[in-house]
Amino acid sequence: MGTFRAYRKEGAQAAMNTSGSTIPRIGITMGDPTGIGPEIVVKALSRHDVYDRCQPVVFGDAAILQREIQTLHSSLKINCIQEIQNADFSSGTLNLFALSCLNPECVDYGHPDQETGKAMGLYITRAVSMALQHEIDAIVTAPINKKSLQKAGYPYPGHTEMLAHLTRTDDVVMMLAGEKLRVSLVTIHCALARVPELLTVDNILKTILITDASLKNYFSIAAPRIAVAALNPHAGEEGIFGLEERGVIVPAIHQAQLKGVHVSGPFPSDTLFYHAARGKFDAVVCMYHDQGLIPLKLLHFADAVNITLGLPIIRTSVDHGTAYDIAGRGIADPTSLVNAITVAAQMAKARQ
């Protein structure tokens, strides 16, 4: 499906960063200091090829990152900066906006608290602010702990909702993308019991339209083939197993078709993803979180990228959590973060 090939946006008038550089500046948030975020940031930025694609700058904590550098025996040198103009984008330099002053001796792997939650929030808010001001061209986020973030006073279910609030965006879509499968979600972080009541014609239609526009703009697909997953087994079996298909999903599909979108469905999930993974569709619109993420992670557990569609800024993320079970052991795989950086840089170039 070519998820990680160069993206192209026809006729785009993009905002160039404040330096006038055509090499994208990518802001990377460190994520949860007690998870694998700091480790994968160090590992990713220890790769010389990352600096060929972008000019990376990190929002995080100097002491926590230095601990990882020492643990991993990395040759990275931290360059703490106050302004983006002070950054040194040569390979081997980790440019850092040090926004927290955590004590590594008090920050235990796998044990987030209110202080680390506050730090996570600071990294995200500063990165978003700089992206809105075009000081950086895109942001890439490492995993956070949602409960710790909320304890620190950030009342959001997750990254996506926080980014929508910070950018004052009403309609956003979470897309998870790998080489074989792309999925967009109508509902995101909510209890499964609430999904049926949150499914409306308008919400499903918006997800289809935003997905369609993004596939055209950033994936170079002139006429995206979009499949819509059913909510109930056997697509409701003509109402026997549920009425959501007939009541809200089919009407949304029809309205999207009237707007020229190549969308079809609803298809039963137990067969849809088999065909989608083999190239029959360019993306699948799913009704709830696990419906899309279970097949996506089965195929792309280590390499998938989370892309937030509909924002005024470019944001990608790793497609995994904090991985407390392996945090601090030096065995975390940075592939998803490297791919997220690559995709963000390609998207930023498309806007230029």
C-alpha positions in Angstrom: 0.0 0.0 0.0 3.1 2.3 0.1 2.4 3.9 3.5 5.9 5.1 3.9 6.7 6.3 0.4 7.0 10.0 -0.3 3.7 11.8 -0.1 2.6 14.5 -2.5 -0.1 17.2 -2.0 -1.3 18.7 -5.3 -1.2 22.5 -5.4 -0.5 22.8 -1.7 0.5 26.2 -0.3 2.5 25.1 2.7 3.9 27.2 5.5 7.7 27.0 5.5 9.3 27.0 8.9 10.6 30.2 10.3 14.2 29.6 9.1 13.0 29.3 5.5 14.5 25.8 5.3 13.0 23.1 3.0 14.3 20.4 5.3 11.4 19.7 7.7 11.9 20.5 11.4 10.3 17.8 13.4 9.4 18.2 17.1 9.5 15.0 19.1 7.8 14.8 22.5 9.5 12.5 24.9 6.3 11.0 26.3 6.1 9.3 29.7 9.4 9.6 31.5 8.8 6.2 33.2 8.0 4.3 30.0 10.0 3.4 26.9 9.6 6.9 25.3 13.0 8.3 26.4 14.7 5.1 25.3 13.2 5.0 21.8 13.9 8.7 21.3 17.6 8.1 22.0 17.7 5.1 19.8 15.9 6.8 16.9 18.1 9.9 17.1 21.2 7.7 17.3 20.5 6.8 13.7 22.3 9.0 11.1 19.7 8.5 8.5 17.0 10.3 10.6 19.1 13.5 10.2 19.1 13.0 6.4 15.3 13.3 6.4 14.6 16.0 8.9 15.9 18.4 11.6 14.8 16.8 14.8 14.2 18.6 18.1 13.0 17.0 21.3 10.7 18.3 24.0 11.6 16.5 27.2 13.9 16.2 30.2 17.7 16.4 30.1 18.4 14.1 33.1 16.0 11.4 32.0 17.4 11.4 28.5 21.0 11.4 29.7 20.2 8.3 31.8 19.0 6.5 28.7 22.1 7.7 26.7 24.4 6.2 29.4 22.4 3.0 29.7 22.4 2.5 26.0 26.1 3.6 25.6 25.0 6.0 23.0 27.3 8.7 21.6 24.5 11.3 21.4 25.3 14.7 22.9 22.4 16.7 24.4 22.2 20.3 23.3 19.8 22.2 25.5 18.2 25.1 23.7 15.9 28.0 24.6 15.2 29.0 21.0 15.0 26.9 17.8 17.7 29.1 16.3 20.2 27.7 18.8 19.8 24.1 17.5 22.6 22.2 16.0 21.1 19.7 13.5 24.2 17.7 12.8 24.0 14.0 13.3 24.9 12.9 16.8 23.3 16.0 18.5 20.1 15.7 20.4 18.6 19.2 20.5 16.4 19.5 23.5 13.9 21.9 24.9 14.3 20.9 28.6 10.8 21.6 29.9 11.0 19.5 33.1 13.6 18.9 35.8 13.0 15.4 37.0 15.3 13.5 39.3 16.1 10.1 37.7 16.6 8.6 41.1 13.0 9.4 41.9 11.6 8.4 38.5 11.0 4.7 38.6 10.3 2.8 35.4 6.6 1.8 35.2 5.5 4.1 38.1 4.1 7.4 36.6 2.8 10.0 39.0 1.4 13.5 39.0 4.8 15.0 38.5 5.6 12.9 35.4 2.1 13.6 34.2 2.7 17.3 34.4 5.9 16.8 32.4 4.1 14.9 29.7 1.6 17.7 29.3 4.3 20.4 29.1 6.0 18.5 26.3 2.9 18.3 24.2 1.6 21.9 24.8 5.0 23.4 23.9 5.3 21.3 20.7 1.8 22.2 19.6 2.4 25.9 20.2 5.6 25.9 18.1 3.9 23.9 15.3 1.1 26.5 15.2 3.7 29.2 15.0 5.5 27.3 12.2 8.7 27.1 14.2 8.5 23.4 13.6 6.9 21.7 10.6 5.3 18.7 12.4 5.2 16.9 15.7 5.8 13.3 16.6 4.7 12.0 19.9 6.0 9.2 22.1 3.6 7.3 24.3 2.0 8.8 27.4 0.2 7.5 30.5 -3.4 8.9 30.2 -4.2 8.5 33.9 -1.1 10.3 35.0 -1.8 13.1 32.5 -5.3 13.5 33.9 -4.0 13.6 37.5 -1.7 16.5 36.5 -4.8 18.5 35.4 -5.0 17.6 31.7 -8.6 16.3 31.3 -8.3 14.4 28.1 -8.9 10.8 27.3 -5.7 10.7 25.1 -3.4 12.5 22.8 -5.9 12.9 20.0 -8.4 14.7 22.1 -5.8 16.9 23.7 -4.4 17.9 20.3 -7.8 18.8 19.0 -8.5 21.0 22.0 -5.1 22.8 21.8 -5.5 23.5 18.1 -9.2 24.3 18.5 -10.2 21.7 16.0 -13.7 20.2 16.0 -13.3 17.3 13.7 -10.3 15.0 13.9 -9.8 11.4 12.8 -7.3 8.9 14.2 -5.7 6.8 11.4 -3.3 3.9 12.0 -1.2 3.1 9.0 1.1 0.3 7.9 2.3 -1.0 4.6 -0.6 -3.5 4.3 -3.5 -1.8 6.1 -4.8 1.6 7.0 -7.7 2.1 9.5 -9.6 5.2 10.5 -11.7 5.3 13.6 -15.2 6.9 14.1 -15.0 6.6 17.9 -11.7 6.5 19.8 -11.2 6.3 23.5 -14.5 5.4 25.1 -16.1 2.5 26.8 -17.4 -0.2 24.4 -20.9 0.2 25.9 -21.0 3.8 24.7 -20.1 3.1 21.0 -23.6 2.6 19.6 -24.9 5.9 21.1 -21.9 7.8 19.7 -22.4 6.4 16.2 -24.3 9.0 14.2 -24.7 9.6 10.5 -22.7 12.9 10.9 -19.8 11.3 12.8 -19.5 8.5 10.3 -19.7 10.8 7.3 -17.1 13.1 8.7 -14.7 10.2 9.3 -15.2 9.0 5.7 -14.7 12.5 4.2 -11.6 13.4 6.3 -10.1 10.0 5.4 -10.8 10.4 1.7 -9.3 13.9 1.6 -6.1 12.8 3.5 -5.6 9.8 1.3 -5.7 12.1 -1.7 -3.5 14.8 -0.2 -0.8 12.8 1.5 -0.9 9.3 0.0 -1.1 10.3 -3.7 -4.3 8.3 -4.2 -6.4 10.1 -6.8 -9.6 8.0 -6.1 -9.2 6.3 -2.7 -11.2 3.0 -2.2 -12.6 3.2 1.2 -14.4 0.3 3.0 -16.7 0.8 6.0 -16.8 -1.8 8.7 -20.2 -2.9 10.2 -20.7 -2.7 13.9 -22.6 -5.9 14.4 -21.9 -9.5 13.3 -22.8 -10.2 9.7 -23.4 -6.5 9.2 -26.5 -6.8 11.3 -28.1 -9.6 9.2 -30.8 -7.2 8.0 -31.6 -6.0 11.5 -31.6 -9.4 13.2 -28.3 -8.6 15.1 -28.7 -4.9 15.4 -30.1 -1.8 13.7 -27.0 0.5 13.5 -26.1 -0.6 10.0 -29.5 0.3 8.6 -30.0 3.3 10.8 -26.7 5.3 10.6 -23.9 3.5 8.7 -25.7 3.0 5.4 -27.1 6.5 5.3 -23.6 7.9 5.9 -22.1 5.8 3.1 -24.8 7.0 0.7 -24.2 10.6 1.6 -20.4 10.2 1.0 -21.1 8.5 -2.3 -23.2 11.5 -3.4 -20.2 13.7 -2.7 -18.1 11.6 -5.0 -16.3 9.4 -2.5 -15.5 5.8 -3.6 -16.8 4.2 -0.4 -18.6 0.9 0.1 -20.0 -1.2 2.9 -20.9 -1.9 5.6 -18.9 -5.1 5.5 -18.7 -7.7 8.3 -15.4 -7.3 10.1 -14.6 -11.0 10.1 -14.0 -10.9 6.4 -13.3 -7.3 5.6 -9.8 -7.0 6.9 -8.7 -10.2 5.0 -9.5 -8.4 1.8 -8.2 -4.9 2.9 -4.8 -6.3 3.9 -4.5 -7.8 0.4 -5.0 -4.5 -1.3 -8.7 -4.4 -2.2 -9.2 -1.2 -0.3 -6.9 1.8 0.5 -8.4 2.3 4.0 -11.0 0.9 6.3 -13.3 3.1 8.4 -14.0 1.4 11.7 -16.7 2.0 14.2 -14.6 1.6 17.4 -11.0 1.5 18.7 -10.3 -2.2 18.9 -12.2 -3.1 15.8 -9.5 -1.4 13.8 -6.5 -1.8 16.0 -6.6 -5.5 16.5 -6.1 -6.4 12.8 -3.7 -3.4 12.4 -1.4 -4.5 15.2 -1.6 -8.1 14.2 0.0 -7.0 10.9 2.1 -4.0 12.0 2.8 -4.4 15.8 6.3 -2.8 15.6 6.1 -0.6 12.5 2.7 1.1 12.3 2.2 4.9 12.6 -0.6 6.8 14.2 -1.6 9.8 12.1 -4.1 12.5 13.4 -6.1 13.7 10.4 -7.9 17.0 10.3 -5.6 19.1 12.5 -4.1 22.4 11.3 -0.7 20.9 12.1 0.9 17.6 11.2 1.0 15.0 13.9 2.2 11.4 13.8 2.9 9.1 16.7 4.1 5.6 17.6 1.4 2.9 17.5 2.2 1.4 20.9 2.0 2.3 24.5 4.5 3.0 27.3 5.5 -0.7 27.6 6.3 -0.6 31.3 7.1 -4.3 31.3 10.3 -3.7 29.3 11.0 -0.1 30.3 14.6 0.4 31.4 15.8 -2.8 30.0 17.3 -1.4 26.8 15.3 -3.7 24.5 12.5 -1.4 23.2 12.1 -1.3 19.4 12.3 2.2 18.0 11.0 1.2 14.5 7.5 2.7 15.0 9.1 6.0 16.2 11.5 6.1 13.2 8.6 5.4 10.9 6.5 8.2 12.6 9.4 10.6 12.1 9.7 9.6 8.4 6.0 10.0 7.7 5.9 13.3 9.5 8.8 14.6 7.4 7.3 13.4 4.2 4.0 15.0 5.0 5.7 18.3 5.8 7.6 18.2 2.5 4.3 17.6 0.8 3.0 20.8 2.3 6.0 22.7 1.1 
